[in-house]
Amino acid sequence: MVKIYRKIILNVFLAWAFVGLFGIVLAEDSGCCTLTSDGAVCSSNILEDDCDGIFAPNLLCSSSTICDKGCCFDSVAGIYDRNVLESDCGLPGWDSDEYCSEDGHPGSKEGCCVLEDLVEYETQGKCNTHTVALGLEFVDWRNDLSFPECMTLMHATEKSACVLVGGNCKMVTAEKCLELGGDYIFPGSVGVLCTSEWAHESGSGCEMSEETTCIEGSDKVYFLDDCNNIANIYNSGKATDQEYWNEIISPENSCNPNDEDGNAKSKTCGNCNVFEGGVCSSKSIGNGNPVMGDYYCRDVRCEFGGTMYDNGDSWCAYEGVIGNGSDVVGSRHWRYVCNQGTINIEPCEDYRNEICIQYNTEEDGEIVQYNADCNKNNWRSCVAINGNEDLTQEEKIEGCEETVNCDVEDVLIGDAFSFQVCVPKYPGGFDLGNNESATEAEDLCGLATMRCDVLYRRDWLGRCKISHNGECFGSVFAEEMNEFCRKMGDCGGEVNIAGKFVKNYKLSDNTPNLSQAWIENLTNLSITIPGQYAVVENYSEYLELVGIGASHDRRRDARRAAVVAGFASSFIGDLYTNIASWQVFIAAGGLQSGSVIEHVFGGCSPGVVEFTCEVWQPPKDGEDCSFCNADPFKPCSKYRCESLGTGCRFIDDYDATEGDYLCLDSCASDLEAPDIEPYEEILTSGHKYSNVNDFGYKIQPLDGGCVDSYTSIEFGVITDEPTICRYSINEMKDFENMSTFGRNVYGTEHSMIKSFINPSHGKSSGLDVSEETEIFVRCQDSCGHIGPVDDFYEISLCVNEEDDESAPRVVRFEPESGSMVGYDSESKLIKVITNEYSYCRWDFADVSYSEMKTDFFCLDSLDHPSSQYGYVCYDNLPINESYNEFWVRCHDQPWLVGSENENEINYMDKGEKYILNRIENKIKIDWILPEEDFEIGGDTTTGEIRVKTSVGGDEHRCYYSKGVDGMKVPMPLPDETNLHKQSGFIWYPGVWEYYFKCFDEFGDVAYGNTSFEIIYDDKVPMIARIWQELGEIFIITTEPAECRYSEKSCSFSWENGTDMGSGETHVIDAIRGKKYYIKCKDDWGNVPSGCSVSVVAV
Amino acid sequence: MKSNNKGQVTIFIIVAVLIVVGVVLFFVLRGQIGVERPTDVGGREFIRSCVSDSLEESIGEILRNGGRIEPAQTISYYGEDYNYLCYQEDYYHGCYNTHPDLLGIVEEEIFEDTSGAVQDCFDFLKEDYQDKNYEVSGGSTDYSISLVPGKIEVNLKKEISVSKGDSGQDFLDFDFSVLSSLYDLVETSANIVNGESQFCNFEYVGYMILYPRFDIRKVDFEKSKIYWVMNRETGEEFRFAVRSCAFPPGI
């Protein structure tokens, strides 16, 4: 029997992950509510009485149509609001196009609205409103201009002096001047000023002045004439130069056009350039000192840390070393923005749920622009990869290397205890004050709790010699395991932002702890490395997946860039929903099971070295709380504050005027150690606490005496304030060296489940097991006070020492009997947990133990049960049928096998039945949309992919990728019909292919793909046929279009045309001899500048 | 010693009398100086001033409360409440835009908040004229608010006839406008909300470069984002919160 020995830590998180993601159970009578009495929108699990909005009973909001988002619009006013509930929409229109796409809502297309001096990039409807509001006569909305092109039109309208009756003069357009009845002066190719010689000749009384001003939409300082007209750019040397006051002079021909500081702080020149560093501003802001006037080019650059940043630059700041799992507890990433001379502090999301990435633009080796962004931290995906049962070990490593923000961690300790895991580059933080988060933190850190079995072999002299994993006895074990542990999150031995190291791990006795030098290295992680920043990882594949390809040079378009950056953030965020299962994958060296048997049974017991990775807890005091308040560029937050000490309390109603601090030491007023009492409610039935006093109690059966061996008993203590409790058995230890009693998070209720070895077994197995057991307990509060003071709380009990005549009992199967397995499953790894240390076997029939053919792997030892429920054995059971029945039998006292007392071994006289059912139907993909080519009217469109799956298990998930072997990206959770929708794709014309992989909770997989072409329709509709029949002219267009006609000329405006109807056939009631000028516009707005056709009725 | 005491008592009495006289004068003069009377300043000017006062208060509330007079759902940040304009309770998902047509909402809120005050202004106008023995008759009030770029237009129509003997005056149109950048601030905020709801993000730095008149600040707080949108020229600041694509701490 040769099997590959693979040490796998099965973890409890498998169950948790599915409950967390899929197994949301609605309380009876609850449902989805669009508006709760607390004001929350679309909350699930709400009672009808607590709902002020629409209520859908027994439904999750994600499954209910009442919470569908849509587009709320008023096409006349040009208002298109996205992601609105239908019930919230007060506008005339609402439909399910949640992003108000231009395809579905052509009116949502933005264009350039020219409003005399101003331009706005907005919808046509808004432009109409704007124009009317400003009292302008004509709507000038240009849909063919991009945003940057539109911005260049600001103040570009052709103005010149308009001399009015009485010598007044205004700078206006020719049309406006006509309207005012003035004399428009435009002698050359450019406009002239009211102070010009030509204007004066026409009677203008306006003269030069030293007054200056800023104007909306411009960064420059302008002279004003004494009629308050805007003249040329301020140049103190030209204040009285008549030539400078004649014609309008462009900025390029004004003072210092190429000044590298954008004329910032210049006293003489107002040709500010906001992109270089200067912007028009009142001299009262920033101590300006212009030679004349009240305005100057204010310096909008920012100096920080010795670097000068331009306006709009953004950069990252950190609190210690970042990346490679180095981010210290409490640390946060910060983005700073230079905002017109002041530094905006923009903290990235706390708990390192966002990281600050920086990318500098260089020209000729010099940085010309700093860009930083807070991006979602992908750390959850890294951890999730480890538990993806669909992937082989190699695929996991490959997937980890390809996934952003993830690193492959090599844990190299022993020859048979070395492995690779996928860990986050920037581990996330935990909110331990939140019970749910604290529980999850324990689970996550627990992944790095591991046991190394040091194996021995007898040499030819019969001595036990280490054969494998001897390194686990060395210092490398703690070092490597702590690296693994702390890279999972705020776990293990780590430092906080103040550089305080706290050891939150446990090691087996006599195993070397982290050395002082190692701890110093960890401490140094709290010191920021100048110039270090998180770089943009290769997001291209993510971006390409949603149609944001590098081949499209849209980076010049600031708005587009903004969209991309934002979308990337959100998109990456979607990955986090993909935690499907958890399982650390550890390939342990290739030991074969035969050799394990040899090592275990050869008479040399394995040495066990354990590393317990615990949730990181702060220093037990409040000494460093003020650290959080010290740096004005790093405002305090709850996470940062609480990382500094268990006594630090974050005060969020900070009032600077009263001098309060944000992070306060609450331990100053807490001088008491916690009191401990028995936890009555938790005690396992059939038992009682007796001899209860201030310093302990005794556990006894209800009828007194001693407890039975190998019986799981749950017991505990309660403290009068939140504490962490620890215990040691039969030995008084320092608090630091005691084991955790219950959870390693602060709470008042502490309990544990424990069974006790039969003392006779201790003797027969060579262990010193006493009949009397003392459990010494101490509890520490958040200020470091330990109770009982200078003493222990003693929980005592005695265990019945009697001949063991009972066979072991199977107390638990994991997964439980009757569970379903996948359609394609060939085997299933299961755990058998027994009440006492046992060996177990399985077979397809309930035969005697000796007749059973297959051994389970039972690697626990008498004093080391690996489950709180008992001793664990495991094996892969084959799946051959839809109904698979197995029988399990065990025997106790395995150390007696082959000894003279072998007859004392107790065998189960009846097998324990275990059933695994294969699912009847395999998950399948029913359809994928889009599947057909379609046309769009612009250069991009947004869209949604839908995948419908059916049968298989209850919980379906789908991934998609752009290539067959591309990166697989999870789609959001499906609705109750297993319809998976991924929206937010930005597509441009071309062929798009997507591949899909959908699986259910049993690991069955269905594959599918779709391919479609997006065709860019930029052609105006053509006239295919035209004829006259009786009194009507008929026109057929080559595509669906809307046609209008005019009887005047080809250049009629669309709005003034007479409607001919929409579709492909269009009709005019014609009058003989009349000429009709016809224009047709397709669904994408393509319309000829002239006529589509002109026709004379005959 | 005794004469010293007497002197002190006298001084106290004088001081007390001065204080009482001062207080009386303060209230008398304040009444005369502080309250404009319609008959003094003219009916139209009075209504403009009276309505403007309540309008300004209302605008202040709107700016503080993210478009609402009484915010429905808020987050407290350093002791101040911020109205959610976009909210998603669940983790990972984009927010629901709970204030579509924000401009319309703001106009409606201001209208609702000031309607009573507008009526009070007309009532006061009427009373004041009647006190001066004028005969006053009036029709119904037609009142609405429009936010337009750079100002808030108050559309106020009411037929009022004031007469005394043979002389009289008719009022109809009380329209006026108040300079305010509220339109701009609301439109920008609506853009932010639309961006946050779709992309979980709004690139406000780029927006400020393109529109330098805005000073936009953002802070992430308790899984929400708080935005302050300020017009640098007017100093008016519109503030609100969104909760979009929130992430849980830990897993």
Interface residues (C-beta under 8 A of the other chain):
Chain A: D38 G39 A40 V41 C42 S43 C61 S62 C67 K69 C72 D74 I79 D81 R82 N83 V84 L85 D88 C89 G90 L91 E98 Y99 L118 H130 A133 L134 F147 M151 E216 G217 D219 V274 F275 V279 N311 G312 S314 V337 N339 Q340 N344 I345 E346 P347 C348 E349 D350 Y351 N353 E354 C374 K376 R380 V383 G428 G429 F430 D431 N434 S437 A438 E440 A441 D443 L444 G489 A558 R559 A561 A562 V563 A565 G566 F567 S569 S570 G573 D574 Y576 T577 I579 Y639 D652 D653 Y654 D655 G984
Chain B: A72 Q73 T74 S76 Y77 Y78 G79 Y84 C86 Y87 Q88 E89 D90 Y92 G94 C95 Y96 N97 T98 P100 D101 L102 L103 G104 I105 S146 V148 P149 A190 V193 N194 G195 S197 Q198 F199 C200 N201 F202 E203 V205 G206 Y207 M208 I209 L210 P212 R213 D215 R217 K218 V219 D220 K223 R232 E233 C245 F247 P248 P249 G250 I251
